[in-house]
Amino acid sequence: MSEVAEIIDSLENRIEKLFTKINSLEQDSVSLKAQLNNAASVMQKQSDEIASLKSECESLKMANSLLGGEENKRDTKLKINSLIREIDHCIAQLSD
């Protein structure tokens, strides 16, 4: 009989340890999910910032080419010609 009691006590101890381990793993899971959500939020903010900076960089490149720097003379001429063609097209549409 004492062997059965020892086996039952041993099983109860193991079950208690398993429940403790399950609770610990659930808490870890909740913590990791929160960290994942935070990381996703940070990534989204950084992605938005990158897109904004790329747009700003393109605007600055265009402004610099319109200013007529030595290295951008060809680009400036092409851009001005393109703008003139667009204006001529608009005028033609308005006069029709």
N, C-alpha and C positions, 0 to 999 in steps of 0.2 A: 504494500500500500504506500509506503513512503517513497518508493521509486516513482509511482504514478503522481504523487504530490510534487515531487521534485521536477518531473517532466512538465507538469502543469505550470509550476512556478517559472520554469525556464521558458515555456511558451509565452506566458504572460509578460515576462521581461522582454522577450524578443518582440512581441506585438507592441509593447509600449515604446520600444526603441524605434520600431518601424513607423509608428504614428508620429513620434517626435521628428524622425527623418522626413516624413511626408510634409509635416507642417513647416519644417525648415526649408524644404525644396519649394513649397508653395510661396513662401515669403521671398525666396530668392527669385522665383519666377516673376512675381509682382514687381520686384525691384528692377529686374532686367528689362521688363516691358516698359517701365517708366523711363529707364535710361535710353531704350531704343526710341521711344517717342521723342525724347529730348534731342537725341542725335538727328532724328529725321527733321525735326523743326529747325535745328541749326543748319542742316544741309540745305533745306528749302530757302532759308534766309540768305545763305551764301550763294546759292544758285541765282536768286533774284538780284543780289548785289553784283554778281559777275555779269549778268545780262545788262544791268544798268551801266556798269563800267564799260562794257563793250560798246554800247550805244553812245556813251559819252566820248569814247575814243574815236569812233567813226565821225561824230560831229566835229571833234577837234581836228581830225585829219582833213575834213572837208573845209573847215574854216581856214586851216593853214594853207591848203592848196589855193583857196580863193584869195588869200593875202598875197600870194605870188612869191613865195620863197624861191631862191635860186634852184634848189633841187626839184621843185615842183612846177616849174614853168610850163612844161608840156601838159601836165595834168590840169593846171589852171586854164590854159588855152582851150583844152578839150571841154572842160566844165563850162566855161563862158560860152563857147560855141553851142553846146547843148542847151544852155539856158536861153540863148538867143533864138534857137530853132523852136523851143517850146513857146516863147513869147510870140514869135511870128505865127505859129500855128493857132494860138489863142486869138490873135488879131484877125486872122483869116476866118476863123469860126464866127467871131463877133460881127464881121462885115458881111457875112452871108445872110 
